[in-house]
Amino acid sequence: MMKSSMTFGRRSVLGLIAAAAALPFMAPVDAAAGTLEEAKAKGKVVIGIQGDNSPWGFVNSSGVQDGLDADIGKAFAKSLGLEAEFVPLAVANRIPALMTGKVDVLFATMGMTPERAKTIQYSQPYAGNVLSVYGPKDKKIAGFDDLKGLNVGVPKSSAMDTAITAGAGDKASILRFDDDAANIQAIVSGQVEAVGGNQFYGDRLNAAAPGKYESKFDLTTLYNGAGTRPGEKDWNQAINTFLEKIKADGELQAIYTKWMKREVPKFPESMPDVPFTVK
């Protein structure tokens, strides 16, 4: 009996340890995040957004969150009859902020990938983003093989990081920076010889060093979706209903014209291993 009792005791302790280990991944009780009904009771939705990635999401000269994601986030909050409260985030902090309850949802240039879909719940896509490698105009960089021996900058934990790490392997020395601004500064200052960036890097690099840089080759086209925590059907359904509405009534095109200066892309109806709805 003593042996059986001790075995049970060990199992109980192990169970408590496992439960305690899981606690950091749960939203703290005083966090901003909650259910949709709790957000309605507070009168606001807390939205995670990039803080320095124009024209997607950035803090303008007046200290106000601006950009395509900000306009979509404001429209989403308005559709619920709520105020939008923005939390500017670096690339690497987006998913942790969502999963630890600092924000209710993400409108944060979240490229939709199977890897991320294992951690968060995506909505249907609402934006497209062509990712490329950028470098000096006078340097031949036509593919991954030409990155051999080069220092290449990427925003840490971004889709560019994933694509270049997979494509260049150990050919290049990959330097990871906290955000797009730091990545751009790295190539302008000569810290790296090429960078992975989104479709607006050309404009930003030309503003920093006119006529010096260009797109060298494309990595992929990513579609961006809103992010919520797994299993939170209320948020997921509310966002998808909202996105379907603004796609149909022209509001998304108006926001796209303002910030992207292009047509809304044709979105896929499904993506492998990236569900748009909570099952």
KOLFIKOL-972010 format. One record per atom (N, C-alpha, C): residue number from 1; x, y, z. Coordinates in steps of 0.05 Angstrom, whole numbers, plus 5000, padded with zeros to 4 digits. Last residue first. Example, Ala and Ser with C-alpha at 12.3 -4.5 7.8 and 13.67 -1.06 7.14 Angstrom:
// residues 2
> 2 5257 4955 5142
> 2 5273 4979 5143
> 2 5258 5001 5157
> 1 5264 4886 5156
> 1 5246 4910 5156
> 1 5264 4934 5156
This chain:
// residues 279
> 279 4752 5510 4278
> 279 4737 5484 4273
> 279 4722 5477 4299
> 278 4754 5576 4258
> 278 4757 5557 4281
> 278 4740 5533 4276
> 277 4781 5591 4193
> 277 4759 5591 4213
> 277 4766 5571 4235
> 276 4822 5585 4158
> 276 4812 5612 4162
> 276 4791 5614 4185
> 275 4880 5544 4164
> 275 4851 5547 4165
> 275 4843 5576 4171
> 274 4930 5525 4132
> 274 4925 5551 4144
> 274 4894 5555 4144
> 273 4942 5480 4102
> 273 4950 5480 4130
> 273 4947 5507 4144
> 272 4937 5514 4042
> 272 4944 5489 4055
> 272 4954 5494 4083
> 271 4881 5558 4039
> 271 4910 5555 4038
> 271 4918 5530 4053
> 270 4825 5583 3999
> 270 4836 5566 4021
> 270 4867 5565 4017
> 269 4816 5622 3963
> 269 4793 5613 3980
> 269 4802 5595 4002
> 268 4862 5676 3956
> 268 4856 5648 3954
> 268 4832 5641 3972
> 267 4843 5740 3928
> 267 4852 5724 3951
> 267 4845 5694 3946
> 266 4869 5786 3886
> 266 4850 5764 3886
> 266 4860 5745 3908
> 265 4884 5850 3917
> 265 4891 5826 3902
> 265 4868 5806 3903
> 264 4861 5915 3903
> 264 4860 5893 3922
> 264 4866 5867 3907
> 263 4906 5956 3865
> 263 4881 5942 3868
> 263 4884 5921 3890
> 262 4945 6010 3896
> 262 4940 5988 3877
> 262 4914 5974 3883
> 261 4963 6040 3939
> 261 4964 6051 3912
> 261 4961 6030 3891
> 260 4962 6028 3992
> 260 4977 6010 3975
> 260 4981 6021 3947
> 259 4930 6070 4016
> 259 4956 6062 4027
> 259 4974 6046 4008
> 258 4884 6082 3984
> 258 4897 6102 4001
> 258 4926 6095 4008
> 257 4870 6032 3963
> 257 4878 6054 3945
> 257 4893 6076 3960
> 256 4856 6006 4010
> 256 4878 5996 3994
> 256 4888 6018 3976
> 255 4810 6034 4025
> 255 4834 6034 4044
> 255 4859 6025 4028
> 254 4778 6021 3981
> 254 4784 6049 3988
> 254 4809 6051 4006
> 253 4776 5965 3986
> 253 4789 5977 3962
> 253 4796 6006 3968
> 252 4746 5961 4033
> 252 4774 5951 4032
> 252 4789 5963 4009
> 251 4697 5982 4017
> 251 4713 5996 4037
> 251 4742 5987 4037
> 250 4666 5954 3981
> 250 4686 5972 3970
> 250 4703 5986 3991
> 249 4632 5914 3999
> 249 4621 5941 3996
> 249 4641 5962 3986
> 248 4662 5866 4000
> 248 4639 5868 3983
> 248 4630 5896 3978
> 247 4702 5875 4038
> 247 4709 5866 4011
> 247 4686 5871 3991
> 246 4672 5887 4082
> 246 4687 5909 4070
> 246 4699 5901 4043
> 245 4647 5836 4092
> 245 4631 5860 4086
> 245 4648 5881 4072
> 244 4689 5801 4102
> 244 4671 5796 4079
> 244 4655 5821 4072
> 243 4708 5825 4149
> 243 4725 5826 4124
> 243 4708 5820 4100
> 242 4665 5815 4185
> 242 4674 5843 4179
> 242 4689 5844 4153
> 241 4667 5760 4187
> 241 4643 5773 4178
> 241 4649 5802 4170
> 240 4719 5753 4208
> 240 4713 5743 4181
> 240 4687 5756 4170
> 239 4713 5776 4259
> 239 4732 5787 4240
> 239 4725 5778 4212
> 238 4674 5743 4283
> 238 4669 5772 4280
> 238 4688 5784 4259
> 237 4700 5693 4282
> 237 4675 5697 4266
> 237 4670 5727 4262
> 236 4743 5704 4317
> 236 4748 5695 4290
> 236 4723 5700 4272
> 235 4717 5717 4366
> 235 4734 5737 4352
> 235 4737 5729 4323
> 234 4689 5668 4375
> 234 4675 5693 4374
> 234 4691 5714 4359
> 233 4727 5627 4378
> 233 4709 5628 4355
> 233 4695 5655 4353
> 232 4783 5613 4397
> 232 4766 5636 4403
> 232 4748 5642 4379
> 231 4818 5572 4382
> 231 4793 5565 4395
> 231 4774 5588 4402
> 230 4878 5610 4387
> 230 4864 5586 4378
> 230 4839 5580 4395
> 229 4871 5682 4383
> 229 4881 5658 4397
> 229 4865 5634 4388
> 228 4881 5714 4318
> 228 4868 5711 4344
> 228 4878 5686 4357
> 227 4901 5758 4266
> 227 4907 5736 4284
> 227 4891 5737 4310
> 226 4884 5771 4197
> 226 4883 5779 4226
> 226 4889 5754 4243
> 225 4932 5760 4144
> 225 4906 5756 4157
> 225 4907 5767 4185
> 224 4963 5768 4081
> 224 4962 5775 4109
> 224 4933 5771 4120
> 223 5001 5728 4038
> 223 4975 5740 4044
> 223 4974 5745 4074
> 222 5061 5735 4000
> 222 5047 5728 4025
> 222 5019 5742 4026
> 221 5098 5711 3950
> 221 5076 5730 3956
> 221 5061 5719 3980
> 220 5171 5707 3952
> 220 5144 5695 3952
> 220 5123 5718 3955
> 219 5219 5729 3931
> 219 5219 5706 3949
> 219 5191 5692 3947
> 218 5248 5758 3873
> 218 5225 5754 3891
> 218 5228 5728 3906
> 217 5309 5795 3869
> 217 5292 5772 3861
> 217 5271 5768 3882
> 216 5322 5851 3875
> 216 5339 5832 3860
> 216 5324 5807 3851
> 215 5303 5918 3876
> 215 5295 5891 3880
> 215 5311 5872 3863
> 214 5357 5965 3892
> 214 5335 5955 3875
> 214 5327 5927 3885
> 213 5394 6025 3909
> 213 5385 5998 3913
> 213 5361 5991 3895
> 212 5408 6078 3894
> 212 5429 6059 3900
> 212 5419 6030 3901
> 211 5372 6121 3887
> 211 5384 6109 3864
> 211 5404 6087 3869
> 210 5380 6150 3951
> 210 5369 6152 3925
> 210 5385 6139 3903
> 209 5373 6125 4008
> 209 5397 6126 3991
> 209 5388 6127 3962
> 208 5322 6132 4031
> 208 5346 6133 4048
> 208 5372 6136 4032
> 207 5288 6127 3988
> 207 5286 6151 4004
> 207 5312 6155 4021
> 206 5301 6076 3971
> 206 5307 6099 3953
> 206 5306 6126 3968
> 205 5282 6047 4014
> 205 5311 6047 4008
> 205 5318 6071 3990
> 204 5228 6056 4008
> 204 5241 6064 4032
> 204 5272 6066 4029
> 203 5216 6035 3957
> 203 5211 6063 3963
> 203 5227 6072 3987
> 202 5231 5981 3966
> 202 5243 5996 3945
> 202 5240 6026 3950
> 201 5199 5962 4008
> 201 5227 5968 4014
> 201 5240 5984 3992
> 200 5148 5947 3996
> 200 5153 5976 3999
> 200 5182 5982 4006
> 199 5143 5893 3996
> 199 5141 5906 3970
> 199 5145 5937 3972
> 198 5194 5873 4045
> 198 5167 5872 4033
> 198 5167 5890 4008
> 197 5259 5839 4044
> 197 5239 5859 4052
> 197 5213 5857 4037
> 196 5324 5821 4060
> 196 5298 5811 4053
> 196 5277 5832 4062
> 195 5384 5852 4036
> 195 5363 5849 4056
> 195 5339 5835 4044
> 194 5456 5856 4031
> 194 5429 5851 4019
> 194 5410 5848 4042
> 193 5499 5868 4062
> 193 5501 5874 4033
> 193 5475 5869 4018
> 192 5503 5902 4125
> 192 5496 5879 4109
> 192 5497 5888 4079
> 191 5526 5950 4141
> 191 5528 5927 4159
> 191 5521 5901 4145
> 190 5518 5995 4111
> 190 5539 5976 4102
> 190 5543 5952 4121
> 189 5477 6029 4120
> 189 5502 6034 4135
> 189 5525 6015 4127
> 188 5437 6006 4090
> 188 5446 6033 4083
> 188 5473 6039 4096
> 187 5430 5957 4117
> 187 5441 5957 4089
> 187 5451 5985 4081
> 186 5411 5976 4167
> 186 5434 5958 4165
> 186 5446 5957 4137
> 185 5365 6004 4157
> 185 5388 6019 4165
> 185 5414 6002 4163
> 184 5331 5961 4145
> 184 5338 5980 4124
> 184 5363 5996 4132
> 183 5329 5938 4197
> 183 5338 5922 4174
> 183 5347 5940 4151
> 182 5305 5978 4227
> 182 5333 5970 4233
> 182 5345 5954 4210
> 181 5255 5979 4202
> 181 5272 6003 4202
> 181 5301 5996 4208
> 180 5234 5928 4211
> 180 5241 5936 4184
> 180 5260 5960 4184
> 179 5264 5901 4272
> 179 5242 5910 4255
> 179 5253 5919 4228
> 178 5308 5874 4295
> 178 5283 5875 4310
> 178 5259 5884 4292
> 177 5345 5829 4252
> 177 5341 5854 4265
> 177 5312 5856 4276
> 176 5395 5782 4239
> 176 5367 5786 4245
> 176 5363 5811 4262
> 175 5436 5761 4187
> 175 5434 5778 4210
> 175 5405 5786 4214
> 174 5466 5706 4159
> 174 5440 5720 4162
> 174 5440 5735 4189
> 173 5511 5693 4112
> 173 5511 5700 4141
> 173 5486 5717 4145
> 172 5499 5641 4064
> 172 5501 5669 4073
> 172 5502 5671 4103
> 171 5499 5585 4061
> 171 5514 5600 4041
> 171 5519 5629 4051
> 170 5468 5553 4092
> 170 5493 5563 4104
> 170 5510 5578 4085
> 169 5408 5575 4063
> 169 5421 5555 4080
> 169 5445 5567 4094
> 168 5378 5603 4028
> 168 5407 5608 4027
> 168 5422 5587 4044
> 167 5325 5583 4037
> 167 5337 5584 4010
> 167 5367 5586 4010
> 166 5315 5586 4092
> 166 5311 5560 4078
> 166 5325 5560 4051
> 165 5328 5639 4102
> 165 5342 5617 4118
> 165 5339 5591 4103
> 164 5292 5664 4069
> 164 5321 5666 4063
> 164 5336 5645 4078
> 163 5243 5649 4093
> 163 5248 5643 4065
> 163 5278 5644 4059
> 162 5247 5668 4147
> 162 5242 5640 4141
> 162 5250 5633 4113
> 161 5255 5723 4138
> 161 5275 5707 4154
> 161 5272 5678 4147
> 160 5208 5736 4113
> 160 5233 5739 4098
> 160 5255 5723 4112
> 159 5172 5729 4154
> 159 5171 5710 4132
> 159 5196 5712 4115
> 158 5209 5741 4217
> 158 5191 5748 4195
> 158 5190 5726 4174
> 157 5245 5736 4258
> 157 5220 5720 4259
> 157 5200 5727 4238
> 156 5275 5798 4245
> 156 5275 5774 4261
> 156 5247 5762 4262
> 155 5284 5821 4180
> 155 5270 5826 4206
> 155 5267 5799 4220
> 154 5351 5810 4155
> 154 5322 5804 4154
> 154 5310 5814 4180
> 153 5410 5817 4115
> 153 5393 5825 4137
> 153 5364 5817 4133
> 152 5468 5782 4101
> 152 5441 5788 4092
> 152 5424 5794 4116
> 151 5533 5781 4078
> 151 5517 5787 4102
> 151 5489 5796 4092
> 150 5555 5730 4032
> 150 5545 5757 4039
> 150 5532 5758 4066
> 149 5568 5678 4017
> 149 5589 5695 4029
> 149 5580 5723 4037
> 148 5517 5675 3970
> 148 5539 5661 3983
> 148 5561 5681 3992
> 147 5478 5697 3941
> 147 5480 5707 3969
> 147 5504 5694 3983
> 146 5474 5670 3894
> 146 5490 5695 3894
> 146 5492 5708 3922
> 145 5439 5629 3905
> 145 5468 5623 3902
> 145 5485 5648 3903
> 144 5389 5654 3904
> 144 5401 5647 3930
> 144 5431 5641 3927
> 143 5394 5704 3851
> 143 5382 5681 3865
> 143 5397 5675 3891
> 142 5420 5748 3832
> 142 5398 5738 3817
> 142 5383 5715 3830
> 141 5457 5797 3841
> 141 5444 5779 3860
> 141 5418 5770 3847
> 140 5510 5837 3827
> 140 5494 5815 3816
> 140 5483 5797 3838
> 139 5508 5906 3840
> 139 5517 5879 3850
> 139 5498 5858 3839
> 138 5490 5956 3830
> 138 5514 5948 3816
> 138 5525 5920 3825
> 137 5447 5964 3863
> 137 5442 5961 3835
> 137 5466 5950 3820
> 136 5446 5927 3925
> 136 5457 5949 3908
> 136 5453 5943 3878
> 135 5383 5894 3941
> 135 5412 5898 3942
> 135 5421 5921 3925
> 134 5331 5852 3966
> 134 5340 5878 3956
> 134 5370 5880 3960
> 133 5286 5800 3955
> 133 5313 5807 3964
> 133 5321 5833 3950
> 132 5215 5804 3973
> 132 5238 5803 3954
> 132 5264 5806 3969
> 131 5146 5793 3975
> 131 5171 5794 3990
> 131 5194 5789 3971
> 130 5085 5824 3969
> 130 5106 5811 3953
> 130 5132 5815 3969
> 129 5025 5815 4000
> 129 5051 5827 4004
> 129 5072 5811 3989
> 128 4955 5830 4009
> 128 4977 5815 3997
> 128 5003 5830 3999
> 127 4900 5824 4055
> 127 4920 5839 4042
> 127 4941 5820 4030
> 126 4864 5790 4080
> 126 4854 5816 4073
> 126 4875 5834 4058
> 125 4845 5720 4089
> 125 4864 5741 4082
> 125 4850 5768 4074
> 124 4807 5700 4147
> 124 4811 5699 4118
> 124 4831 5722 4111
> 123 4848 5694 4207
> 123 4823 5700 4193
> 123 4827 5694 4163
> 122 4884 5644 4244
> 122 4882 5665 4224
> 122 4853 5669 4216
> 121 4905 5630 4308
> 121 4883 5626 4289
> 121 4882 5649 4270
> 120 4972 5607 4324
> 120 4950 5625 4325
> 120 4928 5617 4305
> 119 5004 5560 4318
> 119 5004 5575 4343
> 119 4980 5593 4346
> 118 5002 5540 4268
> 118 5003 5520 4290
> 118 4999 5534 4317
> 117 5007 5583 4236
> 117 4980 5573 4240
> 117 4979 5551 4261
> 116 5062 5589 4230
> 116 5048 5607 4249
> 116 5020 5596 4256
> 115 5069 5548 4192
> 115 5083 5548 4217
> 115 5069 5565 4238
> 114 5038 5563 4148
> 114 5031 5540 4163
> 114 5044 5539 4190
> 113 5025 5635 4146
> 113 5043 5612 4141
> 113 5034 5588 4158
> 112 5010 5697 4127
> 112 4996 5672 4134
> 112 5014 5648 4126
> 111 5036 5754 4158
> 111 5037 5736 4135
> 111 5027 5709 4144
> 110 5009 5805 4189
> 110 5014 5777 4195
> 110 5013 5759 4170
> 109 5006 5860 4199
> 109 5021 5850 4175
> 109 5028 5821 4180
> 108 4969 5861 4243
> 108 4998 5868 4246
> 108 5015 5857 4224
> 107 4921 5858 4278
> 107 4922 5868 4251
> 107 4950 5879 4248
> 106 4904 5813 4327
> 106 4927 5824 4312
> 106 4918 5833 4285
> 105 4867 5821 4389
> 105 4870 5811 4362
> 105 4895 5824 4349
> 104 4875 5836 4442
> 104 4853 5819 4435
> 104 4857 5805 4408
> 103 4938 5835 4478
> 103 4920 5846 4458
> 103 4898 5826 4453
> 102 4961 5808 4519
> 102 4965 5837 4519
> 102 4947 5850 4498
> 101 4958 5752 4523
> 101 4935 5768 4530
> 101 4940 5798 4531
> 100 4997 5720 4504
> 100 4998 5726 4533
> 100 4977 5745 4541
> 99 4986 5717 4450
> 99 4983 5693 4466
> 99 4984 5698 4496
> 98 4997 5770 4432
> 98 4970 5758 4429
> 98 4967 5735 4449
> 97 5051 5775 4444
> 97 5032 5794 4455
> 97 5004 5784 4454
> 96 5074 5732 4414
> 96 5074 5732 4443
> 96 5055 5751 4456
> 95 5062 5753 4361
> 95 5049 5729 4371
> 95 5051 5727 4401
> 94 5096 5802 4362
> 94 5067 5801 4354
> 94 5053 5777 4366
> 93 5150 5807 4370
> 93 5132 5808 4393
> 93 5103 5805 4387
> 92 5178 5808 4323
> 92 5181 5784 4339
> 92 5162 5784 4363
> 91 5163 5860 4303
> 91 5156 5835 4288
> 91 5156 5811 4307
> 90 5136 5902 4355
> 90 5158 5894 4337
> 90 5150 5867 4325
> 89 5075 5939 4361
> 89 5091 5916 4367
> 89 5113 5913 4347
> 88 5028 5983 4391
> 88 5049 5979 4371
> 88 5068 5957 4380
> 87 4964 5975 4404
> 87 4988 5969 4418
> 87 5010 5964 4396
> 86 4904 6015 4403
> 86 4927 6002 4389
> 86 4951 5998 4407
> 85 4837 6009 4410
> 85 4861 6017 4425
> 85 4884 6001 4413
> 84 4777 6031 4383
> 84 4802 6016 4377
> 84 4824 6027 4395
> 83 4711 6025 4411
> 83 4735 6041 4405
> 83 4759 6022 4399
> 82 4654 5993 4379
> 82 4674 5996 4400
> 82 4696 6016 4391
> 81 4618 5972 4344
> 81 4608 5993 4361
> 81 4628 5999 4384
> 80 4637 5938 4308
> 80 4628 5926 4333
> 80 4616 5946 4352
> 79 4655 5971 4269
> 79 4634 5952 4262
> 79 4622 5938 4286
> 78 4696 5997 4296
> 78 4672 6012 4291
> 78 4649 5993 4284
> 77 4735 5957 4294
> 77 4725 5965 4320
> 77 4698 5980 4316
> 76 4743 5956 4238
> 76 4734 5932 4252
> 76 4721 5940 4279
> 75 4763 6007 4229
> 75 4737 5999 4216
> 75 4726 5975 4230
> 74 4811 6003 4257
> 74 4791 6023 4265
> 74 4763 6015 4254
> 73 4836 5963 4226
> 73 4831 5959 4254
> 73 4809 5978 4265
> 72 4841 5990 4178
> 72 4825 5966 4179
> 72 4817 5960 4208
> 71 4876 6031 4194
> 71 4850 6038 4183
> 71 4831 6014 4184
> 70 4920 6000 4210
> 70 4906 6018 4229
> 70 4878 6024 4220
> 69 4936 5975 4163
> 69 4926 5959 4185
> 69 4911 5975 4206
> 68 4951 6022 4134
> 68 4930 6005 4125
> 68 4918 5988 4147
> 67 4964 6079 4179
> 67 4970 6058 4160
> 67 4947 6041 4152
> 66 4977 6095 4250
> 66 4967 6101 4223
> 66 4974 6078 4204
> 65 4972 6121 4315
> 65 4975 6097 4298
> 65 4962 6102 4271
> 64 5002 6183 4330
> 64 4978 6168 4327
> 64 4984 6144 4309
> 63 5041 6222 4334
> 63 5040 6202 4355
> 63 5016 6184 4354
> 62 5045 6255 4292
> 62 5028 6265 4314
> 62 5026 6245 4337
> 61 5073 6226 4256
> 61 5087 6248 4269
> 61 5071 6261 4292
> 60 5050 6157 4268
> 60 5056 6181 4252
> 60 5068 6203 4269
> 59 5070 6093 4274
> 59 5061 6115 4290
> 59 5069 6140 4275
> 58 5043 6042 4230
> 58 5065 6059 4240
> 58 5053 6081 4257
> 57 5032 5992 4183
> 57 5025 6002 4209
> 57 5049 6017 4220
> 56 5040 5997 4125
> 56 5023 5977 4138
> 56 5013 5987 4165
> 55 5074 6029 4095
> 55 5048 6040 4102
> 55 5029 6020 4115
> 54 5113 6028 4155
> 54 5096 6043 4136
> 54 5097 6030 4109
> 53 5125 6004 4208
> 53 5126 5990 4182
> 53 5107 6004 4163
> 52 5127 6007 4266
> 52 5144 6021 4249
> 52 5148 6007 4222
> 51 5090 5976 4296
> 51 5095 6004 4304
> 51 5112 6020 4284
> 50 5037 5932 4279
> 50 5065 5940 4277
> 50 5069 5969 4282
> 49 4989 5916 4330
> 49 4995 5927 4304
> 49 5025 5933 4303
> 48 4935 5892 4368
> 48 4964 5892 4363
> 48 4970 5899 4335
> 47 4881 5923 4398
> 47 4891 5913 4373
> 47 4922 5915 4372
> 46 4827 5917 4438
> 46 4856 5922 4439
> 46 4869 5908 4416
> 45 4766 5948 4435
> 45 4781 5925 4427
> 45 4810 5933 4425
> 44 4718 5973 4484
> 44 4741 5976 4466
> 44 4752 5949 4459
> 43 4679 5968 4522
> 43 4676 5989 4503
> 43 4699 5993 4484
> 42 4675 5929 4560
> 42 4695 5950 4564
> 42 4693 5973 4545
> 41 4636 5898 4536
> 41 4631 5909 4562
> 41 4650 5932 4569
> 40 4663 5883 4490
> 40 4640 5900 4487
> 40 4632 5913 4514
> 39 4701 5849 4514
> 39 4710 5874 4500
> 39 4687 5893 4497
> 38 4667 5809 4532
> 38 4682 5825 4552
> 38 4692 5851 4539
> 37 4651 5789 4483
> 37 4631 5801 4501
> 37 4644 5818 4522
> 36 4698 5768 4464
> 36 4686 5790 4449
> 36 4665 5804 4467
> 35 4743 5756 4520
> 35 4724 5748 4499
> 35 4713 5773 4485
> 34 4808 5788 4524
> 34 4785 5774 4535
> 34 4767 5765 4513
> 33 4866 5825 4543
> 33 4851 5807 4526
> 33 4828 5794 4540
> 32 4895 5853 4580
> 32 4875 5868 4564
> 32 4856 5849 4550
> 31 4901 5819 4644
> 31 4910 5826 4617
> 31 4887 5841 4602
> 30 4894 5800 4694
> 30 4890 5828 4691
> 30 4899 5838 4663
> 29 4902 5745 4690
> 29 4875 5754 4696
> 29 4871 5784 4692
> 28 4941 5727 4632
> 28 4939 5734 4660
> 28 4912 5747 4665
> 27 4931 5673 4588
> 27 4928 5702 4592
> 27 4926 5708 4621
> 26 4981 5621 4590
> 26 4953 5630 4592
> 26 4952 5660 4597
> 25 5032 5608 4592
> 25 5021 5610 4565
> 25 4992 5619 4566
> 24 5045 5601 4645
> 24 5055 5625 4631
> 24 5043 5629 4604
> 23 5019 5549 4657
> 23 5007 5575 4665
> 23 5018 5599 4651
> 22 5045 5502 4647
> 22 5027 5513 4626
> 22 5017 5541 4632
> 21 5071 5491 4693
> 21 5087 5498 4670
> 21 5070 5510 4648
> 20 5029 5475 4725
> 20 5043 5501 4731
> 20 5059 5510 4707
> 19 5018 5426 4702
> 19 4997 5447 4702
> 19 5010 5474 4706
> 18 5065 5399 4714
> 18 5057 5403 4686
> 18 5036 5426 4684
> 17 5062 5399 4770
> 17 5085 5412 4756
> 17 5077 5419 4727
> 16 5017 5368 4778
> 16 5017 5396 4786
> 16 5039 5412 4773
> 15 5035 5319 4757
> 15 5012 5333 4745
> 15 5011 5362 4752
> 14 5076 5308 4793
> 14 5083 5312 4765
> 14 5060 5327 4750
> 13 5045 5301 4838
> 13 5064 5323 4837
> 13 5071 5329 4809
> 12 5016 5256 4823
> 12 5002 5280 4830
> 12 5020 5304 4828
> 11 5057 5218 4817
> 11 5041 5226 4794
> 11 5026 5252 4798
> 10 5074 5215 4870
> 10 5093 5225 4849
> 10 5077 5235 4825
> 9 5029 5193 4894
> 9 5039 5220 4902
> 9 5057 5232 4881
> 8 5026 5144 4870
> 8 5004 5163 4865
> 8 5013 5191 4871
> 7 5072 5122 4893
> 7 5070 5125 4864
> 7 5048 5146 4856
> 6 5058 5122 4947
> 6 5080 5139 4938
> 6 5079 5143 4908
> 5 5016 5085 4946
> 5 5011 5112 4954
> 5 5032 5131 4945
> 4 5043 5039 4930
> 4 5022 5049 4913
> 4 5017 5078 4920
> 3 5077 5032 4975
> 3 5089 5036 4948
> 3 5068 5049 4929
> 2 5039 5024 5016
> 2 5057 5047 5017
> 2 5068 5054 4990
> 1 5017 4976 5000
> 1 5000 5000 5000
> 1 5017 5025 5000
